[in-house]
Amino acid sequence: MKSLAAALIIFSCGGMGLIIAGSYKQRVHHLRELIRFVQLLESEIHFARTTLPKLIAGQAAHFSGAVGRFLTELKEALTAGTGESFASIWDQGLAILAQDGLPPEVLEELHACGKVLGRSDAAEQSKHLKQLLYRLEQALAAAERDQEKHLRLWQYLGFGAGLLLVLLLV
C-alpha cells in the first residue's frame, strides 16, 4: 500500500512537471503558427490584395491550436455582420491567444497591428506586418531559448520533487 502511494506521489509530481515543461513547447508552437499566419497575411495583402474577411475565412481551417481558434473567432465575428470595427473584433480574438500563455509583449504588438489592418493602403499594412513579423521572430527566439533552458529542468524537477516528498514522508 505504501509503495502504491509512493508511486502515485512520484507520478503526480512528475506529471505536474511535464505539464509545465509542455507549456514551453506550446508557446514555441503558437509563435511559429503566428509567424506563419502573419507571413501569409502580409503576402496576401501586399501581392494578392485579398480582403481581410475573405483571407481569414479561407485560412482559419489551416491553422491549429490557439491560432486556429483565434482565426475561427475572427471569421465568425466578421461573418456575423454585427457592425463592429475590425480592431475590436481583433482584440476580442486576442483574448484567446492571451489564455494560451503568449507573452504580453507579443499581445501588445498584435493589438497595435490590429488597429492598422484594414484602415490603410496595402503598402502601409505591409510595413506594419513586417514590423510585427520581426517582433514575433524575436519572441520566438526568446521562447526557444526558454524552452531549451527550462524543458528538462521542469521534467526532472517534477519527478525529483515527488521522490523527495516520498522520502520525507517515509
BAKE-229794 format. One record per residue (C-alpha): x, y, z. Coordinates in steps of 0.2 Angstrom, whole numbers, plus 5000, padded with zeros to 4 digits. Layout:
BEGIN
NODE      x      y      z
NODE      X      Y      Z
...
//
This chain:
BEGIN
NODE      x      y      z
NODE   5000   5000   5000
NODE   5014   5012   5004
NODE   5023   5008   4988
NODE   5007   5012   4978
NODE   5005   5029   4987
NODE   5023   5032   4984
NODE   5021   5029   4966
NODE   5006   5040   4965
NODE   5015   5054   4973
NODE   5030   5052   4961
NODE   5020   5051   4946
NODE   5008   5065   4950
NODE   5023   5077   4954
NODE   5031   5071   4938
NODE   5015   5074   4929
NODE   5015   5092   4935
NODE   5032   5095   4929
NODE   5028   5088   4912
NODE   5013   5099   4911
NODE   5024   5115   4915
NODE   5038   5109   4903
NODE   5024   5106   4889
NODE   5019   5124   4891
NODE   5036   5130   4885
NODE   5034   5119   4870
NODE   5016   5125   4867
NODE   5022   5143   4867
NODE   5035   5140   4854
NODE   5022   5131   4843
NODE   5010   5145   4845
NODE   5023   5158   4840
NODE   5028   5148   4825
NODE   5009   5147   4819
NODE   5008   5166   4822
NODE   5023   5169   4811
NODE   5016   5158   4798
NODE   4999   5167   4798
NODE   5007   5185   4798
NODE   5018   5180   4783
NODE   5003   5174   4774
NODE   4993   5189   4779
NODE   5007   5201   4773
NODE   5009   5192   4756
NODE   4990   5191   4753
NODE   4988   5209   4757
NODE   5003   5215   4748
NODE   5003   5204   4732
NODE   4985   5197   4730
NODE   4976   5212   4738
NODE   4964   5199   4747
NODE   4952   5207   4759
NODE   4953   5203   4777
NODE   4937   5194   4779
NODE   4940   5183   4764
NODE   4958   5179   4769
NODE   4953   5175   4787
NODE   4938   5164   4782
NODE   4949   5155   4769
NODE   4964   5152   4781
NODE   4955   5148   4798
NODE   4954   5129   4795
NODE   4973   5128   4790
NODE   4979   5133   4807
NODE   4979   5123   4823
NODE   4979   5127   4842
NODE   4976   5144   4849
NODE   4980   5152   4832
NODE   4966   5142   4824
NODE   4954   5146   4837
NODE   4959   5164   4836
NODE   4956   5164   4817
NODE   4940   5155   4819
NODE   4934   5168   4831
NODE   4938   5182   4819
NODE   4929   5173   4805
NODE   4914   5170   4815
NODE   4913   5188   4821
NODE   4917   5195   4803
NODE   4903   5184   4795
NODE   4890   5189   4809
NODE   4890   5206   4802
NODE   4887   5215   4819
NODE   4895   5231   4813
NODE   4909   5231   4825
NODE   4926   5238   4819
NODE   4939   5225   4813
NODE   4950   5232   4828
NODE   4938   5227   4841
NODE   4935   5210   4833
NODE   4954   5208   4833
NODE   4955   5212   4851
NODE   4941   5200   4856
NODE   4951   5187   4847
NODE   4967   5191   4856
NODE   4959   5186   4872
NODE   4960   5168   4865
NODE   4979   5170   4862
NODE   4981   5178   4880
NODE   4973   5162   4888
NODE   4986   5151   4880
NODE   5001   5160   4888
NODE   5008   5171   4874
NODE   5020   5184   4881
NODE   5012   5201   4885
NODE   5024   5209   4873
NODE   5018   5199   4858
NODE   5000   5203   4863
NODE   5003   5221   4863
NODE   5011   5220   4846
NODE   4997   5211   4839
NODE   4985   5223   4847
NODE   4994   5238   4839
NODE   4994   5229   4822
NODE   4975   5226   4823
NODE   4972   5244   4824
NODE   4981   5246   4807
NODE   4974   5232   4797
NODE   4961   5237   4785
NODE   4962   5255   4789
NODE   4977   5260   4777
NODE   4983   5256   4760
NODE   4992   5239   4756
NODE   5010   5247   4757
NODE   5007   5254   4775
NODE   4999   5237   4781
NODE   5013   5228   4774
NODE   5026   5239   4783
NODE   5017   5236   4799
NODE   5015   5217   4796
NODE   5034   5216   4793
NODE   5037   5225   4809
NODE   5026   5213   4818
NODE   5034   5198   4810
NODE   5051   5205   4816
NODE   5045   5206   4834
NODE   5037   5189   4833
NODE   5053   5181   4827
NODE   5062   5189   4842
NODE   5049   5182   4853
NODE   5051   5165   4845
NODE   5070   5166   4848
NODE   5067   5170   4866
NODE   5054   5157   4868
NODE   5066   5144   4860
NODE   5079   5149   4872
NODE   5067   5147   4887
NODE   5061   5130   4881
NODE   5079   5124   4879
NODE   5083   5131   4897
NODE   5068   5125   4906
NODE   5061   5110   4897
NODE   5072   5097   4905
NODE   5073   5107   4922
NODE   5054   5105   4924
NODE   5054   5087   4919
NODE   5067   5082   4931
NODE   5061   5094   4945
NODE   5043   5086   4945
NODE   5049   5069   4947
NODE   5063   5074   4959
NODE   5051   5084   4970
NODE   5039   5068   4970
NODE   5054   5057   4975
NODE   5059   5070   4989
NODE   5042   5071   4995
NODE   5041   5052   4996
NODE   5057   5051   5006
NODE   5052   5064   5018
NODE   5035   5055   5021
NODE   5043   5038   5024
//
